[in-house]
Amino acid sequence: MKKSLYSLYAVVGSAVANIAFFSTAHAVTALTPGGSVNGTSSSFTWANFKSLAGDVVNILLFVAGFLAVVYLVYNGIQYITSAGNADKVKTARAGIINAVIGIAVIAAAYFIINFALGIGNSVGTGVNTGSLGIS
């Protein structure tokens, strides 16, 4: 169970990292601030892509957070029903600690991704406008 949980966290984490990386780094060179690709008009703009990436990330993080909370509740029930059995208590306690660590990692990923997408929102807006505040 522990290996499958770590695998789930690794898959969700790598998916979130890839979405954040591609939404902030690579798409900036392909799309202009006006939303055109290679000088041609496009209905799928940079703002639409960032919005889509943000929505996908939020959905993935919600699912991962939900699963971590379910895992926490499951191990809490295992801890309560262990009836003093040392092995069951030890297994349940380790599961609770892993679930809490997973929730903390998911929360940190949420804030980091939203921060990165927030930085991506400023890309292409107000660049080279000549208003640097220098007289």
Backbone as CSV, one residue per row, in Angstrom:
resi,resn,N_x,N_y,N_z,CA_x,CA_y,CA_z,C_x,C_y,C_z
1,MET,0.822,-1.188,0.000,0.000,0.000,0.000,0.867,1.253,0.000
2,LYS,1.964,1.222,0.755,2.836,2.379,0.857,3.493,2.672,-0.490
3,LYS,3.924,1.623,-1.205,4.561,1.827,-2.507,3.579,2.386,-3.514
4,SER,2.341,1.916,-3.486,1.354,2.442,-4.435,1.010,3.889,-4.115
5,LEU,1.001,4.262,-2.843,0.738,5.644,-2.471,1.884,6.543,-2.925
6,TYR,3.115,6.100,-2.724,4.258,6.876,-3.196,4.233,6.995,-4.715
7,SER,3.836,5.942,-5.404,3.733,6.000,-6.864,2.675,7.005,-7.282
8,LEU,1.550,7.032,-6.589,0.503,7.994,-6.899,1.012,9.411,-6.691
9,TYR,1.693,9.671,-5.584,2.240,11.002,-5.336,3.265,11.379,-6.407
10,ALA,4.082,10.426,-6.828,5.079,10.710,-7.852,4.425,11.049,-9.185
11,VAL,3.397,10.314,-9.565,2.706,10.574,-10.834,2.021,11.934,-10.801
12,VAL,1.306,12.212,-9.716,0.613,13.498,-9.615,1.621,14.640,-9.569
13,GLY,2.676,14.466,-8.814,3.703,15.513,-8.725,4.380,15.786,-10.048
14,SER,4.713,14.736,-10.786,5.367,14.954,-12.078,4.403,15.556,-13.086
15,ALA,3.130,15.180,-13.030,2.145,15.781,-13.935,1.988,17.267,-13.638
16,VAL,1.909,17.609,-12.371,1.775,19.016,-11.992,3.017,19.802,-12.396
17,ALA,4.188,19.236,-12.164,5.423,19.932,-12.531,5.520,20.126,-14.038
18,ASN,5.158,19.124,-14.816,5.212,19.260,-16.266,4.226,20.294,-16.775
19,ILE,3.037,20.324,-16.238,2.052,21.310,-16.668,2.541,22.714,-16.334
20,ALA,3.073,22.884,-15.144,3.556,24.209,-14.758,4.742,24.623,-15.616
21,PHE,5.645,23.691,-15.894,6.825,24.007,-16.688,6.440,24.410,-18.097
22,PHE,5.574,23.629,-18.728,5.200,23.930,-20.100,4.307,25.158,-20.199
23,SER,3.511,25.427,-19.179,2.625,26.582,-19.265,3.368,27.888,-19.040
24,THR,4.507,27.862,-18.353,5.214,29.104,-18.085,6.474,29.269,-18.918
25,ALA,7.102,28.191,-19.352,8.390,28.326,-20.015,8.311,28.214,-21.534
26,HIS,7.770,27.151,-22.045,7.841,26.898,-23.472,6.818,27.663,-24.292
27,ALA,5.641,27.834,-23.775,4.585,28.474,-24.561,4.846,29.957,-24.760
28,VAL,5.713,30.558,-23.938,5.996,31.978,-24.064,6.676,32.267,-25.392
29,THR,7.517,31.385,-25.868,8.221,31.636,-27.116,7.352,31.395,-28.333
30,ALA,6.311,30.587,-28.211,5.482,30.261,-29.361,4.324,31.231,-29.550
31,LEU,3.825,31.798,-28.480,2.666,32.675,-28.565,3.085,34.108,-28.276
32,THR,2.546,35.036,-29.001,2.797,36.444,-28.743,1.767,36.947,-27.743
33,PRO,2.017,38.110,-27.124,1.064,38.603,-26.128,-0.342,38.812,-26.678
34,GLY,-0.485,39.053,-27.957,-1.802,39.254,-28.531,-2.555,37.970,-28.773
35,GLY,-1.905,36.847,-28.596,-2.571,35.567,-28.761,-2.413,34.983,-30.147
36,SER,-1.487,35.502,-30.936,-1.320,34.951,-32.278,-0.117,34.031,-32.312
37,VAL,-0.173,33.053,-33.167,0.907,32.095,-33.331,1.577,32.389,-34.661
38,ASN,2.885,32.717,-34.626,3.659,33.019,-35.832,3.000,34.105,-36.682
39,GLY,2.420,35.097,-36.034,1.838,36.221,-36.744,0.459,35.978,-37.310
40,THR,-0.103,34.798,-37.128,-1.442,34.519,-37.630,-2.429,34.548,-36.476
41,SER,-3.657,34.867,-36.773,-4.677,34.940,-35.743,-5.034,33.539,-35.256
42,SER,-5.257,33.423,-33.972,-5.589,32.138,-33.378,-6.701,32.339,-32.361
43,SER,-7.655,31.424,-32.333,-8.717,31.530,-31.342,-8.288,30.957,-30.002
44,PHE,-7.234,30.150,-29.977,-6.718,29.595,-28.725,-5.544,30.458,-28.290
45,THR,-5.794,31.357,-27.359,-4.797,32.343,-26.974,-3.953,31.849,-25.809
46,TRP,-2.925,32.610,-25.537,-2.024,32.327,-24.424,-2.812,32.368,-23.110
47,ALA,-3.729,33.315,-22.980,-4.539,33.406,-21.765,-5.426,32.174,-21.607
48,ASN,-5.960,31.665,-22.719,-6.780,30.453,-22.655,-5.946,29.258,-22.215
49,PHE,-4.712,29.173,-22.712,-3.826,28.065,-22.353,-3.486,28.111,-20.869
50,LYS,-3.163,29.294,-20.366,-2.841,29.424,-18.944,-4.048,29.080,-18.078
51,SER,-5.220,29.496,-18.520,-6.434,29.175,-17.782,-6.689,27.670,-17.770
52,LEU,-6.503,27.036,-18.925,-6.677,25.589,-19.021,-5.658,24.854,-18.156
53,ALA,-4.404,25.280,-18.213,-3.358,24.646,-17.410,-3.656,24.810,-15.920
54,GLY,-4.096,25.996,-15.531,-4.441,26.225,-14.133,-5.600,25.358,-13.678
55,ASP,-6.603,25.202,-14.547,-7.747,24.349,-14.203,-7.331,22.890,-14.059
56,VAL,-6.496,22.405,-14.966,-6.033,21.017,-14.908,-5.222,20.782,-13.638
57,VAL,-4.341,21.717,-13.326,-3.525,21.592,-12.114,-4.412,21.572,-10.876
58,ASN,-5.382,22.465,-10.818,-6.267,22.506,-9.651,-7.074,21.221,-9.511
59,ILE,-7.521,20.655,-10.622,-8.262,19.389,-10.567,-7.358,18.256,-10.072
60,LEU,-6.141,18.180,-10.612,-5.208,17.132,-10.185,-4.875,17.266,-8.699
61,LEU,-4.643,18.490,-8.255,-4.319,18.693,-6.847,-5.516,18.404,-5.948
62,PHE,-6.719,18.708,-6.423,-7.906,18.378,-5.637,-8.046,16.867,-5.494
63,VAL,-7.851,16.140,-6.591,-7.970,14.679,-6.538,-6.900,14.099,-5.621
64,ALA,-5.664,14.592,-5.752,-4.587,14.092,-4.894,-4.866,14.414,-3.430
65,GLY,-5.349,15.610,-3.149,-5.681,15.985,-1.777,-6.811,15.146,-1.214
66,PHE,-7.824,14.897,-2.041,-8.940,14.060,-1.611,-8.454,12.651,-1.268
67,LEU,-7.617,12.083,-2.138,-7.099,10.737,-1.877,-6.229,10.706,-0.617
68,ALA,-5.454,11.765,-0.394,-4.617,11.812,0.809,-5.484,11.898,2.070
69,VAL,-6.565,12.660,2.004,-7.452,12.747,3.167,-8.155,11.411,3.407
70,VAL,-8.569,10.745,2.337,-9.186,9.415,2.485,-8.186,8.448,3.115
71,TYR,-6.945,8.498,2.688,-5.897,7.642,3.252,-5.678,7.973,4.729
72,LEU,-5.732,9.258,5.065,-5.586,9.670,6.456,-6.737,9.129,7.308
73,VAL,-7.959,9.253,6.822,-9.116,8.745,7.562,-9.038,7.230,7.708
74,TYR,-8.656,6.541,6.634,-8.535,5.084,6.680,-7.532,4.665,7.758
75,ASN,-6.369,5.316,7.781,-5.362,4.957,8.786,-5.789,5.382,10.184
76,GLY,-6.575,6.452,10.295,-7.111,6.830,11.597,-8.054,5.764,12.130
77,ILE,-8.894,5.240,11.245,-9.794,4.155,11.650,-8.990,2.911,12.028
78,GLN,-7.951,2.606,11.261,-7.098,1.459,11.586,-6.431,1.641,12.950
79,TYR,-6.030,2.883,13.248,-5.390,3.166,14.528,-6.374,2.986,15.682
80,ILE,-7.591,3.468,15.480,-8.605,3.373,16.542,-9.000,1.915,16.789
81,THR,-9.111,1.124,15.727,-9.571,-0.258,15.863,-8.428,-1.252,16.064
82,SER,-7.226,-0.767,16.322,-6.092,-1.683,16.483,-6.153,-2.456,17.795
83,ALA,-6.910,-1.977,18.753,-7.129,-2.662,20.041,-5.830,-2.978,20.766
84,GLY,-4.871,-2.076,20.653,-3.630,-2.256,21.386,-2.608,-3.159,20.724
85,ASN,-2.910,-3.740,19.568,-1.967,-4.576,18.845,-0.819,-3.681,18.343
86,ALA,0.386,-3.969,18.819,1.528,-3.097,18.548,1.833,-2.985,17.053
87,ASP,1.707,-4.082,16.314,2.003,-4.043,14.877,0.988,-3.188,14.123
88,LYS,-0.285,-3.343,14.474,-1.323,-2.546,13.811,-1.191,-1.067,14.156
89,VAL,-0.848,-0.778,15.407,-0.654,0.611,15.820,0.505,1.229,15.056
90,LYS,1.595,0.485,14.935,2.784,0.986,14.234,2.470,1.235,12.758
91,THR,1.763,0.325,12.108,1.407,0.472,10.694,0.464,1.653,10.491
92,ALA,-0.527,1.774,11.362,-1.491,2.871,11.239,-0.823,4.214,11.498
93,ARG,0.041,4.288,12.480,0.743,5.534,12.785,1.629,5.954,11.616
94,ALA,2.316,5.000,11.005,3.148,5.321,9.841,2.279,5.821,8.681
95,GLY,1.119,5.213,8.506,0.203,5.661,7.457,-0.320,7.062,7.714
96,ILE,-0.607,7.371,8.964,-1.079,8.716,9.307,0.016,9.741,9.034
97,ILE,1.224,9.434,9.415,2.346,10.355,9.173,2.549,10.553,7.669
98,ASN,2.495,9.472,6.905,2.658,9.587,5.455,1.538,10.413,4.823
99,ALA,0.327,10.252,5.305,-0.800,11.010,4.773,-0.651,12.495,5.079
100,VAL,-0.229,12.822,6.282,-0.035,14.226,6.652,1.088,14.843,5.822
101,ILE,2.169,14.107,5.619,3.259,14.600,4.770,2.754,14.801,3.337
102,GLY,1.957,13.861,2.849,1.399,13.990,1.502,0.503,15.203,1.369
103,ILE,-0.321,15.467,2.375,-1.187,16.647,2.343,-0.349,17.919,2.349
104,ALA,0.721,17.935,3.130,1.603,19.110,3.159,2.276,19.326,1.806
105,VAL,2.721,18.247,1.173,3.354,18.359,-0.149,2.347,18.843,-1.189
106,ILE,1.138,18.341,-1.129,0.103,18.765,-2.076,-0.232,20.238,-1.871
107,ALA,-0.343,20.674,-0.620,-0.622,22.080,-0.347,0.514,22.966,-0.844
108,ALA,1.754,22.538,-0.609,2.899,23.311,-1.101,2.903,23.364,-2.624
109,ALA,2.592,22.247,-3.263,2.537,22.224,-4.729,1.459,23.164,-5.239
110,TYR,0.320,23.212,-4.564,-0.762,24.111,-4.961,-0.283,25.567,-4.942
111,PHE,0.367,25.971,-3.856,0.819,27.353,-3.751,1.944,27.660,-4.733
112,ILE,2.857,26.727,-4.935,3.956,26.947,-5.878,3.432,27.049,-7.303
113,ILE,2.513,26.169,-7.682,1.968,26.185,-9.040,1.181,27.463,-9.281
114,ASN,0.356,27.861,-8.326,-0.401,29.096,-8.502,0.518,30.306,-8.542
115,PHE,1.606,30.275,-7.804,2.591,31.346,-7.870,3.246,31.380,-9.248
116,ALA,3.602,30.210,-9.770,4.227,30.142,-11.093,3.258,30.599,-12.183
117,LEU,2.005,30.201,-12.081,1.019,30.650,-13.056,0.761,32.147,-12.920
118,GLY,0.854,32.668,-11.713,0.715,34.109,-11.506,1.847,34.874,-12.152
119,ILE,3.067,34.326,-12.077,4.191,34.948,-12.765,3.969,34.859,-14.266
120,GLY,3.439,33.733,-14.730,3.167,33.566,-16.156,2.115,34.534,-16.651
121,ASN,1.212,34.971,-15.776,0.193,35.937,-16.181,0.805,37.281,-16.532
122,SER,1.938,37.621,-15.909,2.545,38.914,-16.185,3.438,38.884,-17.417
123,VAL,3.720,37.691,-17.954,4.554,37.597,-19.145,3.778,38.133,-20.330
124,GLY,4.367,39.072,-21.019,3.749,39.624,-22.209,2.842,40.804,-21.939
125,THR,2.692,41.216,-20.702,1.869,42.375,-20.417,2.752,43.469,-19.866
126,GLY,2.723,44.604,-20.502,3.507,45.742,-20.042,4.981,45.629,-20.343
127,VAL,5.390,44.735,-21.185,6.794,44.579,-21.502,7.177,45.578,-22.576
128,ASN,8.285,46.275,-22.373,8.809,47.263,-23.328,7.803,48.367,-23.620
129,THR,7.108,48.813,-22.619,6.150,49.902,-22.849,6.819,51.263,-22.698
130,GLY,8.018,51.291,-22.167,8.719,52.551,-22.007,8.366,53.260,-20.720
131,SER,7.520,52.719,-19.915,7.116,53.347,-18.660,7.842,52.703,-17.496
132,LEU,9.130,52.966,-17.398,9.931,52.371,-16.338,9.990,53.268,-15.129
133,GLY,9.373,54.452,-15.169,9.403,55.353,-14.044,10.674,56.182,-13.979
134,ILE,11.457,56.161,-15.055,12.701,56.929,-15.086,12.454,58.160,-15.957
135,SER,12.771,59.343,-15.408,12.520,60.579,-16.173,13.702,60.931,-17.033
